[in-house]
């Protein structure tokens, strides 16, 4: 996960930090009617400069009731042990209300370091930063939830896109973001799709087969991708055709290797779809799918996996 991408998710949805603190990390916050992005510059008049990643002010009828400082931390940085307490105290003074800190740390080692208590030297003033770890990010598979909070859906894809649930998350998030403005639509689509591994991408394509994009922009975006893919394929095909005679021996070996790679990829895509749909896969069935080398049969299994009521129905076996 890139630093600026995570920062932008919290900026694009000011209430996201409050929602995570309450729903994921079980912290209590006062009632509020609005979440508003504030200046991230927490510099005082003196020379020291403090700039947080995101600062959100929760307001109740235009009265600040809590300041939330969001820090994205991708590596251990000993200086943050001194700046984080300053962020809290300075923002409390600037906005005239209590302040809280949320640290987003996808790496488990960094997350452990971030969660360590920070002794300030003042009796009773020990800062214990709440940390959002990758494993704690909610798994968003409900399209309604993804539509209501698209930034949380994208964050879920970034955290769990390479897991067994990656395709299911993407299938919920991608249709939900179609109503966003063009800039966010492009960014979020790319983030979600690129967060998936190859098996999850194939599973997603099967699960969304026949899906009709609603917005003119989405239709144009998909059509552009298809046109670029076709042009690239034609160019590559012509180039390979010209050199076929000179490279026949090497090509045969490479083709065989690519074929084996594609069949293994297709087999894992079948397993991913089955798991995403909650269909139990026994060790014997898993081995049978992974050992299948016929690309056409794997393609049929993949299509059936998206709609079949049982694993037996996918493999053409009697119930």
Phi, psi and omega in degrees: 000129179278147184302307185294329179295314179296319178300316182296325179299318180286330176288320183290335176230089185303331182278355184298320181297317179296319180297319180291317179301319183279310189276330184257316186259004173058037174264147179266141177230153177291160177297141179215155181252348182205143171244123188232134176290131178246174178300134179276357180277109180252026182288136174270181181295329181289167190300329186301138181245128180233122180227113180279166179289309179217137174237124181240132176254124174270129184238145173241103184057050177070007177256121179299128178243342178195139174253132178246122176258121179255125178238124175267120185237112182258351180210161177290131180219104186300335181294334181293339178295339179258327183281327182299314175300325178294319178304315184294312184290319181292316180295326175299317180289321183294317187259352175068036178205166179301153181235152178224156182242138172233122178253126178258114185225096182295325182285129184297323179293315179296320179299318178299319178294318181297328185281351181295138180300145180249112177281125181266347184097346177265124181308127179086347180262087178240120180272121177246094187295126170292133185238127172269110179269160180305316183292340181271348180296127182302144175270107184265108179239358179267119181303326179295318178294320179296323179289325181287323182225075185299326180295323176293323177297317178294318177299322178297318178295319179297323183280324189237013185299330181267005179273180179295339182265003185304312182295322180294319177298312182297322180295333177277323188279316187300313177295332185288336184268003186293340181270000182282167176296160188302319183298313180289324179300312180298311182299310185292322178300312181296318181298313182294310183297319182285347177280348183272147170279175187297320180296319180293325178295317179295319179297319179297315180300323178290316182295328183258013179300129181090355179293132181255116178295139187270321185278149177300323181296313182299319179298317179296319182296315180294316180299320178298318180296320179294318180297317179296321179295319179296314180299317180296320180295318179297316180298314181297319182296318179296318181297316180294324180297320180294328185259004186301315183299324183281337188240021186303316182297311181293324182295321181301315180294318180294320180298317179299317179295318180294322179297315178298320179296320181292322179293320177296319179297317180295320179298317179292329176295320177300313180297322180297315179297317179299315179294319181297328180270002176079019178270123183292136181241116179286164178300321181294317180293318178302316180295321180297317181294315182292334181271354180288128183248000181273110182301322182293319179293320177298322179296319178296317179299320182296318179295319180290327182300333182285340186230343186293150181275345181210163177293324179300321179294328179293320185268013179061035178253152179292149179288000000 
